[in-house]
């Protein structure tokens, strides 16, 4: 009889545990970016899934490394719970980690997640390197001609 009670209690607890973990699994947001690092002016594509929540509104906020809000949008998931958002990294962006926060409400419960991506600002861009090279070559050529004239 004690074995039956122990088995019954264990069985009930297992059912409750599985039901609870399944409900938590349904209330999750997963977000990803198309790359891990971006430059100023690049387009960032954020894709995501809200598990078990088709046609759900998702609020998305993007903050720069200083914590300034650079984008705030609301998107709707499709019939499978998927969503997508594209935004542009400001041309004045500084190096550091940008933060993407996604929030939604499912059955009265707020669900959220955070993802980061790196903003790498090069010290010298391609155009600056070309201009620098041309100026050095021009200086060498002009100084060489000056020596020939004297």
C-alpha positions in Angstrom: 0.0 0.0 0.0 2.9 2.4 0.8 4.4 1.6 -2.6 1.1 2.4 -4.3 0.9 5.8 -2.5 4.6 6.6 -3.3 4.0 5.6 -7.0 0.8 7.7 -7.2 2.5 10.7 -5.6 5.4 10.4 -7.9 3.2 10.0 -10.9 1.1 13.1 -10.0 4.3 15.1 -9.4 5.7 14.0 -12.8 2.5 15.1 -14.5 2.5 18.5 -12.8 6.2 19.0 -13.6 5.7 18.1 -17.2 2.7 20.4 -17.5 4.6 23.3 -15.8 7.8 22.9 -17.9 5.7 22.6 -21.1 3.9 25.9 -20.3 7.2 27.6 -19.7 8.6 26.2 -22.9 5.6 27.7 -24.8 6.3 31.1 -23.3 9.7 31.8 -24.8 11.1 34.4 -27.2 14.2 33.5 -29.3 15.8 36.3 -31.3 18.8 36.3 -33.6 20.6 38.8 -35.9 21.9 38.0 -39.4 25.5 38.8 -38.4 27.4 39.2 -35.1 29.1 42.5 -36.0 28.0 45.6 -37.9 29.5 48.9 -39.1 27.9 52.4 -39.1 25.1 52.5 -41.6 24.7 48.7 -41.9 21.3 47.1 -42.0 20.5 44.7 -39.1 17.9 42.0 -39.7 16.5 40.6 -36.5 14.5 37.4 -36.7 12.7 35.7 -33.9 10.1 33.2 -32.7 7.6 33.4 -29.9 7.0 29.8 -29.0 3.3 28.9 -28.9 2.1 32.4 -29.8 0.9 32.8 -33.4 -0.2 36.3 -34.5 1.2 37.9 -31.3 2.4 41.5 -31.0 6.1 41.8 -30.0 7.6 45.1 -28.8 11.3 45.5 -29.8 13.7 48.1 -28.4 17.3 48.6 -29.6 19.8 50.5 -27.5 23.3 51.7 -28.4 26.4 51.0 -26.2 25.6 54.2 -24.2 22.0 52.9 -23.4 20.4 55.4 -25.8 17.3 54.1 -27.6 17.9 54.0 -31.3 14.8 52.0 -32.4 11.5 51.0 -31.0 9.0 49.0 -33.0 6.1 46.6 -32.6 6.0 43.6 -35.0 3.4 40.8 -35.3 4.3 37.2 -35.4 3.0 35.0 -38.3 0.9 31.9 -37.9 3.9 30.0 -36.7 5.1 32.6 -34.2 7.9 34.0 -36.4 8.8 37.6 -36.8 11.4 39.8 -38.6 12.5 43.4 -38.2 15.2 45.4 -40.1 16.7 48.6 -38.9 19.8 50.7 -39.8 22.8 51.2 -37.4 23.2 55.0 -37.1 26.1 56.4 -39.1 27.3 58.1 -35.9 27.4 54.9 -33.9 30.3 54.2 -31.6 32.0 50.8 -31.0 30.5 48.6 -28.4 27.6 46.2 -27.8 24.1 47.1 -28.9 21.2 45.5 -27.0 18.0 44.2 -28.5 15.1 43.7 -26.1 11.9 41.8 -27.2 8.8 41.6 -25.0 5.3 40.2 -25.4 2.4 39.1 -23.3 1.1 35.5 -23.5 -1.9 34.5 -21.4 -1.4 37.6 -19.2 2.3 36.7 -18.6 5.0 39.1 -19.8 7.8 37.2 -21.6 11.0 38.9 -22.7 14.5 38.2 -23.9 17.7 40.2 -24.7 20.3 39.8 -27.5 23.4 41.8 -28.1 25.5 42.5 -31.2 28.8 44.3 -31.7 29.3 47.6 -33.5 32.8 47.9 -34.8 33.8 51.3 -36.0 37.0 51.1 -38.0 39.7 53.7 -37.2 40.4 54.3 -40.9 37.8 53.4 -43.4 38.5 52.3 -47.0 38.1 55.8 -48.4 40.4 57.3 -45.8 43.1 54.7 -46.6 42.9 55.5 -50.3 43.0 59.3 -49.7 46.0 58.8 -47.4 47.9 56.7 -50.0 47.2 59.2 -52.8 48.4 62.1 -50.7 51.7 60.2 -49.9 52.3 59.3 -53.5 51.5 62.9 -54.6 53.9 64.3 -52.0 56.7 62.0 -53.2 56.1 62.9 -56.9 55.9 66.6 -56.2 59.0 66.6 -54.1 60.9 64.6 -56.8 59.9 67.1 -59.4 61.1 70.0 -57.2 64.5 68.4 -56.9 64.8 68.0 -60.7 64.0 71.7 -61.2 66.7 72.9 -58.9 
